[in-house]
Amino acid sequence: LQVSRLTVGDFSDRERLQDFERGLLDGLCQVQMEEFVFICFKDCEDDLDTLFSCIGNVSTIRLVGLGLEEISQVPAWSKVKQLECKKCSFEDVPALKVSLFKELRVLRITKNKRLKNFKQQFEGLSKLEVIDLSENSLTFRGCCSSRFRNCPNLKHLNLSFNSNIGLTGDFTNVKNLLYLDLQHTTLFGPGSYPVFLSLQRLIYLDISHTKTEVKSQCTFCGLNSL
């Protein structure tokens, strides 16, 4: 069977489907599809330890409102290029597990209000171009180079609508960024010293509503492409 998009679940989260059984997705091993959407199942995270076993060859995966607390096992042969986790229950950015998706180009982890920590590192995602971590509750220091190891093609980074983020000025590992969105997130660092010096290719920067007070004349030094 070949399908372009398969949606499993319910679009309404008021009466969530609860009869999820382990092995329900095993039949998908016989299905070839471009996009898989898994939406609004309640309390099924314990039965999703093999979630990607039969959908690892899918190009786009969207997980919405599942109550997931962590990413399940990722097969070594995964071909996932776009992964979205929306309204899940992560408490820490699952960078280690996500880094196993070696073909990944776009990652979106949004609207997870329990998501406060960013302690893990993304590593070895040479094809990754877009990361959207907006509308969470992230609070962390040391943004951003230390969170991204060997991700040379990262061009879009969205950290908007989070809690508190401290910028160190070290963007060495993400120096090819074209788009950086930090709006509506309290920032520490910008305005006091030139934290954007290494982002010479950046063409879009949004630090509106970040409580940034410009004190240094060189606040925006290095942004030669803006």
C-alpha positions in Angstrom: 0.0 0.0 0.0 1.3 3.5 -0.9 -0.2 6.6 0.6 0.9 10.2 0.7 -0.4 11.0 4.2 -1.8 8.9 7.0 -3.4 10.5 10.1 -4.1 8.3 13.2 -6.1 9.8 16.1 -8.6 12.6 16.7 -8.4 16.3 15.9 -10.3 17.2 19.1 -8.4 17.0 22.4 -11.6 17.4 24.5 -12.5 13.7 24.4 -9.2 12.1 23.6 -9.1 8.5 22.3 -7.6 6.3 25.0 -7.8 2.7 23.5 -4.2 2.7 22.2 -2.7 -0.8 22.3 0.9 -1.8 22.0 1.6 -3.0 18.5 -1.1 -1.0 16.9 1.3 0.6 14.5 3.1 -2.7 13.5 1.0 -3.0 10.4 2.5 0.2 9.1 5.6 -1.8 8.2 3.7 -2.8 5.1 2.7 0.7 4.1 4.8 3.2 2.1 3.9 6.8 2.9 5.4 10.3 2.8 3.8 11.7 5.9 2.5 10.2 9.1 0.4 12.2 11.7 -0.3 10.8 15.1 -2.6 13.1 17.1 -4.4 13.4 20.4 -4.0 10.1 22.1 -4.0 10.1 25.8 -1.7 8.2 28.2 -0.1 6.1 25.4 3.6 7.0 26.0 4.3 3.6 27.7 3.2 1.8 24.6 5.3 3.9 22.2 8.7 2.5 22.8 8.8 1.1 19.3 6.9 4.0 17.7 9.6 4.5 14.9 10.1 0.8 14.1 7.7 0.8 11.3 7.6 4.5 10.4 11.3 5.2 10.3 11.2 5.2 6.5 8.6 8.0 6.4 9.8 11.4 5.2 7.6 13.5 7.6 6.4 12.6 11.0 4.1 14.8 13.2 3.3 13.9 16.8 0.6 16.1 18.3 -0.9 16.2 21.8 0.3 12.7 22.7 1.6 13.3 26.2 5.0 12.0 25.1 7.7 12.5 27.8 10.6 11.2 25.6 11.5 10.1 22.1 11.3 6.3 21.7 13.9 4.1 20.1 15.2 5.3 16.8 16.2 2.7 14.2 19.7 3.2 12.6 18.2 3.1 9.1 15.8 6.0 9.8 15.0 8.2 6.8 12.9 10.8 8.6 13.6 14.3 7.2 11.0 16.3 9.0 10.0 15.7 12.6 7.4 17.7 14.6 6.5 17.2 18.3 3.7 19.6 19.3 1.9 19.8 22.6 3.8 16.9 24.1 5.2 16.6 27.7 8.9 16.9 27.3 10.8 18.4 30.3 14.2 18.5 28.5 14.9 19.0 24.8 15.5 15.4 23.6 18.6 16.3 21.6 20.4 13.0 22.1 17.5 10.9 20.7 16.8 13.4 17.9 20.5 13.3 16.9 19.9 9.7 15.8 17.8 10.9 12.9 20.8 11.4 10.6 18.7 12.4 7.6 16.8 15.1 9.5 16.5 18.5 7.9 13.6 20.1 9.8 12.9 19.8 13.6 10.0 21.4 15.3 9.3 21.0 19.1 6.7 23.6 20.0 3.9 24.4 22.5 5.3 22.1 25.2 4.7 24.1 28.3 6.5 21.6 30.5 9.7 22.0 28.4 12.0 24.1 30.5 15.5 22.5 30.2 18.0 22.4 27.3 20.8 20.4 28.8 21.5 17.9 26.0 23.4 18.6 22.7 22.4 18.1 19.1 25.3 16.3 17.5 26.2 15.0 14.0 23.1 16.3 12.2 25.0 17.4 9.1 21.8 17.8 7.0 19.8 19.8 9.6 18.7 23.2 8.4 15.7 24.3 10.6 15.1 24.0 14.3 12.0 25.5 15.8 11.8 25.4 19.6 9.3 28.2 20.0 6.4 28.5 22.4 7.9 26.4 25.1 9.1 27.4 28.6 12.8 27.1 28.0 15.3 28.6 30.5 19.0 28.1 29.9 22.4 29.8 29.6 25.1 29.4 27.1 23.3 29.8 23.9 24.1 28.7 21.4 27.2 27.0 20.1 27.5 24.4 22.8 24.1 23.0 22.0 24.9 22.2 18.4 27.9 20.0 17.6 28.6 19.2 14.0 25.5 20.8 12.6 27.2 22.9 10.0 24.1 23.5 7.8 21.8 24.9 10.4 20.2 28.1 8.9 17.0 28.7 10.8 16.8 28.8 14.6 13.6 29.8 16.3 13.7 30.2 20.1 10.9 32.8 20.4 8.2 32.8 23.0 10.2 31.0 25.7 11.2 32.1 29.2 14.8 33.1 29.8 17.9 32.6 27.5 21.4 33.8 28.1 23.5 34.5 25.0 27.3 34.0 25.4 28.3 35.4 22.0 29.6 32.0 20.9 27.9 31.0 17.7 30.9 29.2 16.2 29.1 26.0 15.6 26.1 27.8 14.0 27.9 30.5 12.1 26.0 29.8 8.9 22.7 30.9 10.5 20.5 33.0 8.3 17.5 33.4 10.5 17.4 33.9 14.3 14.1 34.5 16.1 14.3 35.3 19.8 11.2 37.5 20.2 9.1 37.5 23.4 11.9 35.7 25.3 13.8 37.5 28.1 17.4 37.7 27.0 20.7 38.1 28.9 23.7 39.3 27.1 22.6 41.4 24.0 23.0 45.1 24.5 25.9 44.9 26.9 28.5 43.4 24.6 28.6 42.3 20.9 27.1 38.8 21.1 26.4 38.5 17.4 29.9 39.0 16.0 30.2 35.6 14.4 26.8 35.7 12.6 28.0 37.5 9.6 25.6 35.7 7.2 22.5 36.4 9.3 19.8 38.2 7.2 17.0 38.1 9.8 17.2 38.9 13.6 14.2 39.4 15.9 14.9 40.5 19.5 11.7 42.4 20.0 10.0 42.2 23.4 13.1 40.6 25.0 13.8 43.3 27.6 17.1 44.1 25.8 18.6 47.4 26.8 21.2 48.6 24.3 24.1 49.9 26.2 27.0 49.1 23.9 27.7 50.9 20.6 28.8 47.6 19.2 25.6 45.7 20.1 25.0 44.7 16.5 28.6 44.4 15.3 29.2 41.5 12.9 25.7 41.6 11.4 27.1 42.6 8.0 24.3 40.9 6.0 21.3 42.6 7.7 
